Amino acid sequence: MYSIVKGLKKLLRTSSLSQSVNSNVEIVNRSVLIEQNRKDKNCEDITIVWLSKNVNHEFIGSLRTINDYIQVFTDEQQALAYIEQIYDEKVLLIVEELSDDLCEVLKSFKQIDTIFIYTKTSEIKFDLLNFVYCFNEEQLIERLTLTCECLRKQTFIFSVYTREQNNDKRDFTGEIGSFLFFNLFKNALKFLPKNSESKKLTIAKYRNYYLGNEKVLQEINDFNFNYKSNDALKWFQNNTFISRLINKALRTEDFNTLCSFHFYIGDLSKQIESQKHLKSKILQVYRCFHMSNDELDKIRNNIGKLILTNSYLSATRQQNLEFNVRIQYTIDLNSIQSISFAENQQTDEILFDLGTMFKIISCEYNENEQMWLVNVNATDEGNHIAAEYIEYQKSKMTESNIILMLGHLIIETGNYPKAEKYFQAFLNSPIPTDEEIACIYYNLGRIYRLKQEYEQALEYLNQAYLKHCQARPTRLLSGAKAMNAIGIVSMELDHKNEAIEAFQCALKLYSKAVEQSHPDVAGTLINLGNIYSQQEKFAEALFCFERAQKIYDKHLPVNHPNVAILLNNIANLCFQQQRFQLALDTYEQALQINQRFLPNNHPTLLKNRENISKVCLSMANQPPQYTSIAFDSIVNTEIIEMNNYY
């Protein structure tokens, strides 16, 4: 290595950069990649792990044309430790020797798909589901190629959505959050601006990632110079680096990669949507898998439920008997309005658009074929659910931005690390406008507040506030919402004076931006009233709550969720003043509203019922000590947070 670098430096000192310099640079790049394991994470679905005392470095270069990501180990324990921490890829393990002890350890590694025993000795049978012998380089390359092709076709990640159990448009935990993410993501891409800078940054990023892999680098150059929007489908169906990267990114919800390729994903969905199909036709296509028992049970236990594949789904008209599960997809084009798919006449392959939804009809074992047969039918129900969510969000917002709405959805699922990654990826891309950047800061502040990392929350919220106030013209309404959020964080830090100042500042900004009867003004008044309640300034608190109630009476339906929040806080104030009957009546009104929107075991309903119970105990003349304990636990301030996107 040293002699190569030394020779390269000598060449670089000459007056002109000749072809030999570029050649030597490539040699250095390849040498570095071969002698050091990859430090970056695998952006594709398959990792090859090679455990060997004597590795042929040139041969590794050949293997990278089959699968880019390869890790080489000479130590068995290090190799096992590395495989153990892999969750998002399938592992193909190459070993020269396989002892009985190592065989026992490998049985517990579910991420290992196939073990390749690369040896010149005779075959020995091991108690493993999937292992093959290879006696030379040609055999190893052939077997690896076939296995990689098979694995890329059978990757199958899906969400099951139970419609009847999730009738609450505000509860997005679990599978419903995952479903809505994929259903909205495709629509979000339509609103992202396309610019050459996005493509340049993406090309530069993956040229560096695939450094030393000449086959993929040629694909990247071809994509850079020749790609056109109407070529998107061809690039995806030809198993290029793009299809592998996007499949992995969709499956793992890798927001950095998805943002990098937003221009391409938008082109792909648009091209699929533009495909024309014959009407009055029923289409039946198939896809076969090696499916785990857990995945199979998930299907068997959800007959009649909706299922969403979290990627672009590829299927074929050909049936295959080499797997343990075959799914038959039935698409009745006479009744399904929203489905989009592209047909490849040469391969009989069908590619369904992102967000396509099906209903599970049956799952039965066929003794003759010795495989599970699953029947699913395409459905339009997914579009209706997404439309309901978008309509609900629009009812809460003065204006909507679907890109930021998507991030807001992730926050509502309670997956704060994922939400943070989403907004950071969007922030660090060349996509957002100045106004969107301010809203990203606001949402990052929300995330850190929910994670109880208050200092970082204040840092981002202050940046959001300054961005809005420094804009020309000044965005006073958004600035007021950011200041309201700063007040909320100050409340949770128990900095009451700072919270009061923030809420009063927000009210002043609102007075310049909207009418005094705007619902957002009511939200800040409620928050300010809560601070006064905590300080036992009951007259000031009641004044704020009464102003908020007049605004809600004018603008919101009587059963709106924000009305329930106001009622709960008024009830808290009444309880503090020992006006128990009024507190009880008000808590019960809040409960009646929440029961219309929330599932029966929702934490808000449980708290409602707990408050009612404790008021009843206080009214029954419980000992003073118990009343004091009830008072400490019952005063549960409910804040109003304005989730603005613009």
C-alpha positions as CSV (number, residue, x, y, z in Angstrom):
1,M,0.0,0.0,0.0
2,Y,2.8,2.5,0.9
3,S,4.6,2.0,-2.3
4,I,1.4,2.6,-4.3
5,V,0.7,5.9,-2.5
6,K,4.3,7.0,-2.8
7,G,4.3,6.4,-6.5
8,L,1.0,8.2,-6.9
9,K,2.3,11.3,-5.1
10,K,5.2,11.3,-7.4
11,L,2.9,11.2,-10.5
12,L,0.8,14.0,-9.0
13,R,3.8,16.3,-8.9
14,T,4.2,16.1,-12.7
15,S,2.9,18.9,-14.9
16,S,-0.1,17.1,-16.3
17,L,-2.6,14.6,-14.9
18,S,-2.3,11.6,-17.2
19,Q,-4.5,8.5,-17.5
20,S,-2.0,6.6,-15.3
21,V,-2.7,8.9,-12.4
22,N,-6.4,8.1,-12.6
23,S,-5.6,4.4,-12.8
24,N,-3.4,4.6,-9.7
25,V,-6.1,6.5,-7.8
26,E,-8.5,3.7,-8.6
27,I,-5.9,1.2,-7.3
28,V,-5.6,3.1,-4.0
29,N,-9.4,3.3,-3.7
30,R,-9.8,-0.4,-4.3
31,S,-6.9,-1.3,-1.9
32,V,-8.4,0.7,0.9
33,L,-11.8,-0.9,0.4
34,I,-10.4,-4.4,0.3
35,E,-8.1,-4.0,3.3
36,Q,-10.6,-2.4,5.6
37,N,-14.2,-3.5,6.3
38,R,-16.9,-1.1,5.3
39,K,-17.7,1.4,8.0
40,D,-20.8,2.8,6.4
41,K,-24.1,1.0,7.0
42,N,-25.5,-1.3,4.3
43,C,-27.9,0.6,2.1
44,E,-29.1,-2.5,0.3
45,D,-30.9,-5.7,1.5
46,I,-28.2,-8.3,1.5
47,T,-24.9,-8.5,3.4
48,I,-22.2,-11.1,2.5
49,V,-20.1,-12.1,5.4
50,W,-16.9,-14.0,4.5
51,L,-15.1,-15.9,7.4
52,S,-11.7,-17.0,6.2
53,K,-8.0,-17.0,7.2
54,N,-6.9,-16.5,3.5
55,V,-9.0,-14.1,1.6
56,N,-8.5,-13.5,-2.1
57,H,-8.8,-9.8,-2.4
58,E,-9.2,-9.7,-6.2
59,F,-12.1,-12.2,-5.8
60,I,-13.8,-9.9,-3.4
61,G,-13.9,-7.3,-6.2
62,S,-15.7,-9.9,-8.3
63,L,-18.2,-10.6,-5.6
64,R,-19.1,-7.0,-5.3
65,T,-20.6,-7.1,-8.8
66,I,-23.1,-9.7,-7.4
67,N,-23.8,-7.9,-4.1
68,D,-22.1,-4.7,-3.1
69,Y,-21.9,-5.0,0.6
70,I,-19.2,-7.5,1.8
71,Q,-17.6,-7.8,5.3
72,V,-14.5,-10.0,5.7
73,F,-13.5,-11.6,9.0
74,T,-10.5,-13.8,10.0
75,D,-11.8,-14.2,13.6
76,E,-14.9,-16.4,14.1
77,Q,-16.1,-14.5,17.3
78,Q,-15.9,-11.1,15.6
79,A,-17.8,-12.5,12.6
80,L,-20.6,-13.8,14.9
81,A,-20.8,-10.6,16.9
82,Y,-21.2,-8.6,13.7
83,I,-23.9,-10.9,12.3
84,E,-25.8,-10.8,15.7
85,Q,-26.3,-7.0,15.4
86,I,-27.8,-7.1,11.9
87,Y,-31.6,-6.6,11.8
88,D,-32.4,-5.0,8.5
89,E,-30.6,-7.3,6.0
90,K,-30.4,-10.9,5.1
91,V,-26.9,-12.4,5.6
92,L,-25.2,-14.8,3.2
93,L,-22.3,-16.4,5.1
94,I,-19.3,-17.9,3.4
95,V,-17.1,-20.2,5.5
96,E,-14.3,-22.5,4.6
97,E,-14.9,-24.8,7.5
98,L,-18.1,-25.6,9.5
99,S,-17.6,-27.3,12.8
100,D,-20.5,-28.9,14.8
101,D,-20.1,-26.1,17.5
102,L,-20.3,-23.3,14.9
103,C,-23.3,-25.1,13.3
104,E,-25.2,-25.1,16.6
105,V,-24.5,-21.3,17.0
106,L,-25.7,-20.5,13.5
107,K,-29.0,-22.2,14.0
108,S,-30.2,-19.3,16.2
109,F,-29.3,-16.6,13.7
110,K,-32.5,-15.9,11.8
111,Q,-30.9,-13.2,9.7
112,I,-28.7,-15.8,8.0
113,D,-30.4,-17.0,4.8
114,T,-27.8,-19.3,3.3
115,I,-24.4,-20.7,4.4
116,F,-21.9,-21.3,1.6
117,I,-19.2,-23.8,2.5
118,Y,-16.4,-22.9,0.1
119,T,-14.0,-25.8,0.3
120,K,-12.1,-28.4,-1.7
121,T,-12.9,-31.3,0.6
122,S,-15.8,-33.7,0.4
123,E,-19.3,-32.8,1.4
124,I,-20.5,-33.3,5.0
125,K,-24.1,-33.1,5.9
126,F,-25.1,-30.5,8.6
127,D,-28.4,-30.0,10.5
128,L,-29.0,-26.6,8.8
129,L,-32.0,-25.6,6.7
130,N,-30.1,-23.9,3.9
131,F,-26.5,-24.5,3.1
132,V,-24.6,-25.3,-0.1
133,Y,-21.2,-26.5,-1.0
134,C,-19.0,-24.7,-3.5
135,F,-15.7,-26.2,-4.7
136,N,-14.4,-23.4,-6.8
137,E,-14.8,-19.7,-7.5
138,E,-17.1,-20.3,-10.5
139,Q,-19.5,-22.3,-8.4
140,L,-19.5,-19.8,-5.6
141,I,-20.3,-16.9,-8.0
142,E,-23.0,-18.9,-9.7
143,R,-24.7,-19.9,-6.4
144,L,-24.4,-16.4,-4.8
145,T,-25.9,-14.8,-7.9
146,L,-28.9,-17.1,-7.9
147,T,-29.4,-16.7,-4.2
148,C,-29.2,-12.9,-4.3
149,E,-31.7,-12.7,-7.2
150,C,-34.1,-14.9,-5.3
151,L,-33.8,-12.9,-2.0
152,R,-34.4,-9.6,-3.7
153,K,-37.6,-10.9,-5.2
154,Q,-39.0,-12.4,-2.0
155,T,-38.5,-9.5,0.4
156,F,-42.0,-9.1,1.8
157,I,-42.8,-6.5,4.6
158,F,-46.4,-5.6,5.2
159,S,-48.7,-3.9,7.7
160,V,-52.1,-5.3,8.7
161,Y,-54.8,-2.7,9.4
162,T,-57.8,-3.5,11.5
163,R,-60.4,-0.9,10.4
164,E,-63.0,-1.6,13.0
165,Q,-60.5,-1.4,15.9
166,N,-59.1,2.0,14.8
167,N,-62.0,4.3,14.4
168,D,-60.2,7.1,16.1
169,K,-58.7,9.6,13.7
170,R,-56.4,10.9,16.5
171,D,-54.9,7.6,17.6
172,F,-52.1,6.6,15.2
173,T,-50.1,4.1,17.3
174,G,-49.3,0.7,15.9
175,E,-50.0,-0.5,12.4
176,I,-52.3,2.4,11.5
177,G,-49.4,4.8,11.7
178,S,-47.3,2.7,9.4
179,F,-50.2,2.4,6.9
180,L,-50.9,6.1,6.8
181,F,-47.2,6.9,6.4
182,F,-46.9,4.9,3.2
183,N,-50.3,6.0,1.9
184,L,-49.4,9.7,2.4
185,F,-45.7,9.5,1.4
186,K,-46.4,9.0,-2.3
187,N,-48.8,12.0,-2.3
188,A,-46.2,14.1,-0.4
189,L,-43.6,13.6,-3.2
190,K,-45.9,15.4,-5.6
191,F,-45.4,18.6,-3.7
192,L,-41.6,18.4,-3.5
193,P,-39.8,20.7,-6.0
194,K,-37.5,19.0,-8.5
195,N,-34.1,20.7,-9.0
196,S,-30.8,19.7,-10.4
197,E,-29.1,20.3,-7.1
198,S,-31.0,17.4,-5.5
199,K,-29.9,15.0,-8.2
200,K,-26.2,16.2,-8.1
201,L,-26.0,15.6,-4.3
202,T,-27.6,12.2,-4.7
203,I,-25.1,11.2,-7.4
204,A,-22.2,12.4,-5.4
205,K,-23.4,10.6,-2.3
206,Y,-23.7,7.2,-4.0
207,R,-20.5,7.5,-6.1
208,N,-18.7,7.7,-2.8
209,Y,-20.8,4.9,-1.3
210,Y,-20.1,2.5,-4.2
211,L,-16.5,3.5,-4.5
212,G,-14.5,0.6,-6.1
213,N,-17.6,-1.2,-7.5
214,E,-17.0,-0.5,-11.2
215,K,-20.3,-2.1,-12.3
216,V,-22.5,0.1,-10.1
217,L,-20.4,3.2,-10.8
218,Q,-21.1,2.7,-14.5
219,E,-24.8,2.5,-13.7
220,I,-24.5,5.8,-11.7
221,N,-22.8,7.6,-14.6
222,D,-25.5,6.3,-17.0
223,F,-28.2,7.5,-14.6
224,N,-26.5,10.9,-14.2
225,F,-26.1,11.7,-17.9
226,N,-29.1,9.8,-19.5
227,Y,-31.9,9.6,-17.0
228,K,-35.3,11.1,-18.0
229,S,-38.5,11.1,-16.1
230,N,-40.2,8.6,-18.4
231,D,-37.3,6.1,-17.9
232,A,-38.2,5.6,-14.1
233,L,-40.0,2.4,-14.6
234,K,-37.2,0.9,-16.8
235,W,-34.6,1.7,-14.1
236,F,-36.7,0.1,-11.4
237,Q,-37.5,-3.1,-13.3
238,N,-33.9,-3.7,-14.4
239,N,-32.6,-4.4,-10.9
240,T,-30.3,-1.3,-10.9
241,F,-28.7,0.3,-7.8
242,I,-31.8,2.6,-7.6
243,S,-34.3,-0.2,-7.1
244,R,-32.2,-1.9,-4.5
245,L,-31.6,1.3,-2.5
246,I,-35.3,2.4,-2.7
247,N,-36.6,-1.0,-1.7
248,K,-34.4,-1.1,1.4
249,A,-35.2,2.6,2.2
250,L,-39.0,2.0,2.0
251,R,-38.8,-1.2,4.1
252,T,-36.8,0.4,6.8
253,E,-38.3,3.9,6.5
254,D,-34.9,5.4,5.8
255,F,-35.8,9.1,5.4
256,N,-32.4,10.2,4.3
257,T,-32.4,7.9,1.3
258,L,-36.1,8.6,0.5
259,C,-35.5,12.3,0.5
260,S,-32.4,11.8,-1.7
261,F,-34.4,10.0,-4.3
262,H,-37.6,12.0,-4.0
263,F,-37.4,13.2,-7.6
264,Y,-37.1,9.6,-8.9
265,I,-39.8,8.1,-6.6
266,G,-42.2,10.8,-7.8
267,D,-41.4,10.0,-11.4
268,L,-41.9,6.3,-10.8
269,S,-45.3,6.6,-9.2
270,K,-46.4,9.1,-11.9
271,Q,-45.3,6.8,-14.7
272,I,-47.1,3.8,-13.0
273,E,-50.3,5.9,-12.6
274,S,-50.2,6.9,-16.3
275,Q,-50.4,3.2,-17.4
276,K,-53.6,2.4,-19.3
277,H,-55.4,-0.9,-18.6
278,L,-58.3,-2.7,-20.2
279,K,-61.5,-2.2,-18.4
280,S,-64.0,-5.0,-17.5
281,K,-61.2,-7.2,-16.6
282,I,-60.1,-9.3,-13.6
283,L,-56.4,-9.6,-13.2
284,Q,-54.8,-12.5,-11.2
285,V,-51.1,-12.4,-10.4
286,Y,-48.9,-14.3,-7.9
287,R,-45.9,-13.8,-5.7
288,C,-44.1,-16.6,-3.8
289,F,-42.0,-16.4,-0.7
290,H,-40.1,-18.2,2.0
291,M,-42.1,-16.8,4.9
292,S,-41.3,-17.3,8.6
293,N,-43.9,-18.8,10.9
294,D,-44.4,-15.3,12.6
295,E,-45.2,-13.7,9.2
296,L,-47.5,-16.6,8.3
297,D,-49.3,-16.4,11.6
298,K,-49.8,-12.6,11.1
299,I,-51.7,-13.4,7.9
300,R,-53.7,-16.4,9.2
301,N,-54.8,-14.4,12.3
302,N,-56.1,-11.5,10.2
303,I,-58.5,-13.0,7.6
304,G,-60.8,-10.2,6.4
305,K,-58.4,-7.5,7.4
306,L,-56.6,-5.0,5.2
307,I,-53.0,-5.5,4.2
308,L,-50.5,-3.0,2.9
309,T,-47.1,-4.0,1.4
310,N,-44.5,-1.4,2.4
311,S,-42.9,-1.0,-1.0
312,Y,-43.5,-1.2,-4.7
313,L,-45.0,-4.7,-5.0
314,S,-43.8,-6.9,-7.8
315,A,-45.9,-9.9,-8.9
316,T,-46.1,-12.2,-11.9
317,R,-48.7,-14.2,-13.9
318,Q,-46.4,-17.3,-13.4
319,Q,-46.9,-19.6,-10.4
320,N,-43.9,-21.0,-8.6
321,L,-43.6,-24.2,-6.4
322,E,-40.2,-23.6,-4.9
323,F,-41.3,-21.6,-1.9
324,N,-43.5,-22.3,1.2
325,V,-46.1,-19.5,0.5
326,R,-47.8,-18.3,-2.6
327,I,-50.0,-15.2,-2.5
328,Q,-52.6,-14.8,-5.2
329,Y,-53.5,-11.1,-5.9
330,T,-56.9,-10.6,-7.5
331,I,-57.7,-7.1,-9.0
332,D,-61.2,-6.5,-10.2
333,L,-60.8,-3.5,-12.5
334,N,-64.6,-3.3,-12.8
335,S,-64.9,-2.2,-9.2
336,I,-61.5,-0.9,-8.1
337,Q,-60.9,2.8,-9.0
338,S,-57.7,3.8,-7.2
339,I,-55.3,1.0,-8.0
340,S,-52.2,1.7,-10.2
341,F,-49.8,-0.8,-11.7
342,A,-47.5,-1.2,-14.7
343,E,-47.2,-4.3,-16.9
344,N,-44.0,-5.7,-18.4
345,Q,-45.1,-7.6,-21.4
346,Q,-41.7,-9.3,-21.9
347,T,-41.5,-10.8,-18.4
348,D,-45.2,-11.0,-17.4
349,E,-44.3,-9.0,-14.4
350,I,-46.7,-6.5,-12.7
351,L,-45.4,-3.6,-10.5
352,F,-48.0,-2.1,-8.2
353,D,-47.7,1.5,-7.0
354,L,-46.6,2.4,-3.5
355,G,-49.6,2.4,-1.1
356,T,-51.6,-0.3,-2.9
357,M,-53.9,-2.0,-0.4
358,F,-55.5,-5.5,-0.3
359,K,-57.9,-7.5,1.8
360,I,-57.0,-10.9,3.1
361,I,-59.6,-13.4,1.9
362,S,-58.1,-16.8,2.9
363,C,-55.0,-18.6,4.0
364,E,-54.9,-22.4,3.6
365,Y,-52.4,-25.2,3.3
366,N,-52.4,-27.2,0.1
367,E,-51.2,-30.8,0.6
368,N,-50.7,-31.5,-3.1
369,E,-48.4,-28.5,-3.6
370,Q,-47.0,-28.6,-0.1
371,M,-47.3,-24.9,0.4
372,W,-49.5,-22.2,2.0
373,L,-51.9,-20.5,-0.5
374,V,-53.0,-17.0,0.4
375,N,-55.8,-15.1,-1.5
376,V,-56.0,-11.3,-1.3
377,N,-58.2,-8.9,-3.2
378,A,-57.4,-5.3,-4.1
379,T,-59.5,-2.7,-2.3
380,D,-60.1,1.1,-2.4
381,E,-60.5,1.3,1.4
382,G,-57.0,2.6,1.9
383,N,-57.7,5.8,0.0
384,H,-60.8,6.4,2.2
385,I,-58.8,6.1,5.4
386,A,-56.0,8.4,4.2
387,A,-58.6,10.9,3.0
388,E,-60.2,10.9,6.5
389,Y,-56.9,11.6,8.1
390,I,-56.1,14.5,5.7
391,E,-59.5,16.0,6.2
392,Y,-59.1,15.8,10.0
393,Q,-55.7,17.5,9.8
394,K,-57.1,20.2,7.5
395,S,-59.8,20.9,10.1
396,K,-57.1,21.7,12.6
397,M,-54.9,23.8,10.4
398,T,-55.2,27.1,8.7
399,E,-53.2,25.8,5.8
400,S,-51.8,22.4,5.1
401,N,-48.4,21.1,3.8
402,I,-48.4,17.4,3.2
403,I,-44.7,17.0,3.6
404,L,-44.8,18.5,7.1
405,M,-48.1,16.6,7.8
406,L,-46.3,13.4,7.1
407,G,-43.7,14.3,9.8
408,H,-46.5,15.2,12.1
409,L,-48.1,11.8,11.6
410,I,-44.9,10.1,12.7
411,I,-44.9,12.2,15.8
412,E,-48.5,11.1,16.6
413,T,-47.5,7.5,16.3
414,G,-45.2,8.1,19.3
415,N,-42.0,7.1,17.4
416,Y,-40.0,10.2,18.3
417,P,-36.6,9.0,17.1
418,K,-38.1,8.2,13.7
419,A,-39.8,11.6,13.5
420,E,-36.5,13.3,14.4
421,K,-34.7,11.4,11.6
422,Y,-37.5,12.4,9.2
423,F,-37.3,16.1,9.9
424,Q,-33.5,16.2,10.1
425,A,-33.3,14.5,6.7
426,F,-35.8,17.0,5.2
427,L,-33.9,19.9,6.8
428,N,-30.5,18.8,5.5
429,S,-31.8,18.3,1.9
430,P,-31.9,21.1,-0.7
431,I,-35.7,20.8,-0.8
432,P,-37.2,23.0,2.0
433,T,-38.1,26.7,1.7
434,D,-37.3,29.2,4.4
435,E,-40.8,28.9,5.7
436,E,-40.6,25.1,5.8
437,I,-37.3,25.3,7.6
438,A,-38.9,27.3,10.4
439,C,-41.7,24.8,10.6
440,I,-39.2,21.9,10.7
441,Y,-37.5,23.7,13.7
442,Y,-40.9,24.0,15.3
443,N,-41.6,20.2,14.9
444,L,-38.1,19.3,16.1
445,G,-38.8,21.4,19.2
446,R,-42.1,19.5,19.7
447,I,-40.2,16.2,19.4
448,Y,-37.6,17.1,22.0
449,R,-40.3,18.4,24.4
450,L,-42.2,15.1,24.1
451,K,-38.9,13.3,24.8
452,Q,-38.5,15.6,27.8
453,E,-35.3,17.0,26.5
454,Y,-36.3,20.6,27.2
455,E,-33.2,22.5,26.6
456,Q,-32.9,21.2,23.0
457,A,-36.6,21.8,22.6
458,L,-36.2,25.5,23.5
459,E,-33.2,25.8,21.2
460,Y,-35.2,24.7,18.2
461,L,-38.4,26.5,19.1
462,N,-36.5,29.8,19.5
463,Q,-34.9,29.2,16.1
464,A,-38.4,28.7,14.7
465,Y,-39.7,31.9,16.3
466,L,-36.7,33.9,15.0
467,K,-37.1,32.5,11.5
468,H,-40.8,33.5,11.4
469,C,-40.2,37.0,12.8
470,Q,-37.2,37.7,10.6
471,A,-39.1,36.8,7.4
472,R,-40.3,39.6,5.1
473,P,-43.1,40.0,5.5
474,T,-43.1,38.7,9.1
475,R,-45.1,35.5,9.7
476,L,-46.8,36.7,12.8
477,L,-49.3,33.8,13.1
478,S,-46.6,31.1,12.9
479,G,-44.4,33.2,15.3
480,A,-47.2,33.2,17.8
481,K,-47.6,29.5,17.6
482,A,-43.8,29.0,18.2
483,M,-44.0,31.3,21.2
484,N,-47.0,29.4,22.5
485,A,-44.8,26.2,22.3
486,I,-42.0,28.0,24.1
487,G,-44.4,28.8,26.9
488,I,-45.4,25.1,27.1
489,V,-41.8,24.0,27.5
490,S,-41.3,26.7,30.2
491,M,-44.4,25.3,32.0
492,E,-42.9,21.8,32.0
493,L,-39.6,23.2,33.3
494,D,-41.7,24.9,36.1
495,H,-40.5,28.3,35.0
496,K,-43.8,29.9,35.5
497,N,-42.8,33.5,35.0
498,E,-41.1,32.7,31.7
499,A,-44.2,30.7,30.6
500,I,-46.5,33.7,31.4
501,E,-44.2,36.0,29.4
502,A,-44.2,33.6,26.5
503,F,-48.0,33.2,26.4
504,Q,-48.6,36.9,26.7
505,C,-46.1,37.5,23.9
506,A,-48.0,34.9,21.8
507,L,-51.3,36.7,22.5
508,K,-49.8,40.1,21.3
509,L,-48.6,38.5,18.1
510,Y,-52.0,36.9,17.5
511,S,-53.7,40.3,18.0
512,K,-51.7,41.6,15.0
513,A,-52.2,38.6,12.8
514,V,-55.8,37.3,13.4
515,E,-59.0,38.3,15.0
516,Q,-59.2,38.0,18.8
517,S,-61.8,35.3,18.4
518,H,-59.5,33.0,16.5
519,P,-59.4,29.4,17.9
520,D,-55.6,29.5,18.3
521,V,-56.0,32.5,20.6
522,A,-58.2,30.3,22.8
523,G,-55.5,27.7,23.0
524,T,-53.0,30.1,24.4
525,L,-55.5,31.6,26.8
526,I,-56.1,28.0,28.2
527,N,-52.4,27.5,28.6
528,L,-52.1,30.9,30.4
529,G,-55.1,30.1,32.6
530,N,-53.4,26.9,33.7
531,I,-50.3,28.8,34.9
532,Y,-52.6,31.2,36.9
533,S,-54.4,28.2,38.3
534,Q,-51.1,26.7,39.5
535,Q,-50.2,30.1,41.1
536,E,-53.7,30.1,42.7
537,K,-54.6,33.3,40.9
538,F,-58.1,32.0,40.4
539,A,-59.7,35.2,39.1
540,E,-57.1,35.6,36.4
541,A,-57.4,31.9,35.5
542,L,-61.2,32.0,35.3
543,F,-61.0,35.2,33.1
544,C,-58.7,33.3,30.6
545,F,-60.9,30.2,30.5
546,E,-64.1,32.3,30.0
547,R,-62.5,34.1,27.1
548,A,-61.5,30.8,25.6
549,Q,-64.9,29.3,26.0
550,K,-66.6,32.3,24.2
551,I,-64.2,31.7,21.3
552,Y,-64.9,28.0,21.1
553,D,-68.6,28.6,21.4
554,K,-68.4,30.8,18.3
555,H,-66.0,28.7,16.1
556,L,-66.0,25.0,17.2
557,P,-68.7,22.4,17.4
558,V,-69.8,21.5,21.0
559,N,-68.1,18.1,20.7
560,H,-64.7,19.2,19.4
561,P,-61.7,17.6,21.2
562,N,-60.3,21.0,22.2
563,V,-63.6,21.8,24.0
564,A,-63.0,18.7,26.1
565,I,-59.5,20.0,27.0
566,L,-60.9,23.3,28.1
567,L,-63.6,21.6,30.2
568,N,-61.0,19.4,31.9
569,N,-59.0,22.4,32.9
570,I,-62.0,24.4,34.1
571,A,-62.9,21.3,36.2
572,N,-59.3,21.3,37.6
573,L,-59.8,24.9,38.7
574,C,-63.2,24.1,40.3
575,F,-61.6,21.3,42.2
576,Q,-58.8,23.5,43.5
577,Q,-61.5,25.9,44.8
578,Q,-63.3,22.9,46.4
579,R,-66.4,23.5,44.2
580,F,-66.8,19.8,43.9
581,Q,-70.2,19.5,42.3
582,L,-69.3,22.0,39.5
583,A,-66.0,20.1,39.0
584,L,-67.9,16.8,38.7
585,D,-70.3,18.1,36.2
586,T,-67.6,19.6,34.1
587,Y,-65.4,16.5,34.2
588,E,-68.4,14.5,33.0
589,Q,-69.0,16.8,30.1
590,A,-65.4,16.4,29.0
591,L,-65.8,12.6,29.3
592,Q,-68.9,12.5,27.1
593,I,-67.0,14.4,24.4
594,N,-63.9,12.3,24.6
595,Q,-65.9,9.1,24.4
596,R,-67.1,10.1,21.0
597,F,-63.5,10.2,19.6
598,L,-61.3,7.9,21.6
599,P,-61.1,4.1,22.0
600,N,-62.3,2.9,25.4
601,N,-58.8,2.2,26.9
602,H,-57.3,5.5,25.7
603,P,-55.2,7.3,28.5
604,T,-57.2,10.4,28.3
605,L,-60.5,8.5,29.0
606,L,-58.8,6.6,31.9
607,K,-57.7,10.0,33.4
608,N,-61.2,11.4,32.9
609,R,-62.7,8.5,34.9
610,E,-60.0,8.7,37.6
611,N,-60.7,12.4,38.1
612,I,-64.5,11.8,38.4
613,S,-63.9,9.0,40.9
614,K,-61.6,11.2,43.1
615,V,-64.1,14.1,43.0
616,C,-66.8,11.7,44.2
617,L,-64.6,10.6,47.0
618,S,-63.9,14.2,48.1
619,M,-67.6,14.9,48.0
620,A,-68.2,11.9,50.3
621,N,-66.3,13.8,53.1
622,Q,-63.1,11.7,52.9
623,P,-60.5,12.6,55.6
624,P,-58.5,15.8,54.8
625,Q,-55.3,13.8,54.3
626,Y,-56.8,11.8,51.5
627,T,-58.3,14.9,49.9
628,S,-54.9,16.5,49.8
629,I,-53.5,13.4,48.1
630,A,-56.4,13.4,45.6
631,F,-55.7,17.1,44.9
632,D,-52.1,16.5,44.1
633,S,-52.8,13.8,41.6
634,I,-56.0,15.2,40.0
635,V,-54.7,18.5,38.8
636,N,-53.4,17.3,35.5
637,T,-53.0,20.3,33.3
638,E,-53.9,19.8,29.7
639,I,-52.1,22.0,27.2
640,I,-53.2,23.2,23.8
641,E,-50.5,22.9,21.2
642,M,-51.0,24.4,17.8
643,N,-49.5,22.0,15.2
644,N,-48.8,24.5,12.5
645,Y,-47.3,23.7,9.2
646,Y,-47.4,27.2,7.8
